[in-house]
Amino acid sequence: MEVTLPAVRAFVAVAREGSFGGAAARLGVSQPTVSAAVRRLETAVGRPLLVRERDGVRPTELGHRLLAHAVAVVSAADDFEALLAGETPELTVGFMGEAAGPLTSRLLAVVRRARGGEVRLRRFDFDDPSCGLLTGASDLAVVWPPLEAGDALETLLLGTDRRAVAVPVGDPLAGLATAGPAELAGRVWVVPRSRDEVWRAFRRPEAVGVTDVAGEVGSDAIEETLELVAAGRGVALLSEGTDEHYARAGVVFVPLTGGPRCATALAWRRADTRPVLAGVLRALGAREWRPE
């Protein structure tokens, strides 16, 4: 089996961009060149790694399993090229709005000190709850698990938060101290649209015992969710801490009874053993930067 770096790069780029055209633009080559490189890789593997659909391209089940390893190969090659050129390898930290809690600024300060300089930040929405880790768009990410591809990632728990329901300010639930499944029955819910089935299921009303659902409205981002709630289109399952960093006029957060919680975690690819990442992770292993 002959596997070349250009073929692995092409596979990662197509998986990241969701199209051969987008991958070609990212790599600065022609679309036929990308297609041929991916075909060579699939021939070497003996099975398809990508599903070609009318609205884009997505990894097969095998492609999903191999993607994190392919990203690690490409990232290591990029770092090696940077070092040969006398440059410092770049480090990108991804985050999602819902996971950007109070610990994020302290975490980034530790990463910057360990790197000896700035890091790139990149924001992601509901379409990629791994915040770029599985496609190689980020090296570290502040995420809100569970994630479908959790076995491909290592995580460091940053904290937990009580779950809450976001309701319009004039809603009868807005005046309650807490709410439970009985009070939430028969409602229309704003639910996330995401390809990650595990992540999406954890954020649906059924996950907190609400089975009587009158309807659903899809949302692609936390800001859109809050806008829809404020407009009276539905209620949404979020975290109590969302109100701290995404305060929205016209929306009230009501904690759920029973103390169900969600987690915020720092994540990275299990297959990523680059020195630049190892140094940051050693610094993050110290607990002094985190509150008790």
C-alpha angles and dihedrals in degrees: 000000000000114000117179129198093238089056092050090047090052092050092050092046093051092047090049097046098036092227141062091234093054091047091051091052091049093049095041094236136108122280092242088055091055092045092051092048092052091047090053091052092048090048090052091049093043095225137070116271096185135046113219111213134171093254097042146300129294134177120263119234089270090045090055091052093049098040098082090051091047090051090051090054093050093045092051090050091049091051091049091051091049092051092048088054091050093250132129113250112250123245123202124196115201125201141175122221093242091053097046096101131156093285094062097083092049091048092051091050090057091047092051092050092048091048094045091230147024127326128208118251122207127186122218134189136207095295090072114029090172085068094227099313096116094047097040095247089124137026099204127018140189102225141174107228154237098081129182094233095043093136089064092056138066117214140198113203111234099180147305131251135199115255118242141178119238112219134173114271092247095050117117089237092059092082096051123104090217138357134210139190093282093057092045098050120118095023134135109240132208104222131184122255107222140147089224103091095189093050092045094049092054089058098050123097092248088067090069096041100270108136101155100083120168095195147318138244118196124229132189100197143020092252091053090049092054092046091053092048092048089050091055095247093130147308125275138212108232137138127281090238092060087082090062098060102018102042109172125188111239095029127101125192115218116191117232122244120249095040100263108180140197128208137232115206143174110236138189136170114280090218094053108102099156116145092234090060095039091058092052092047091052089055091047090051089074110091096206092095092058126074120244 
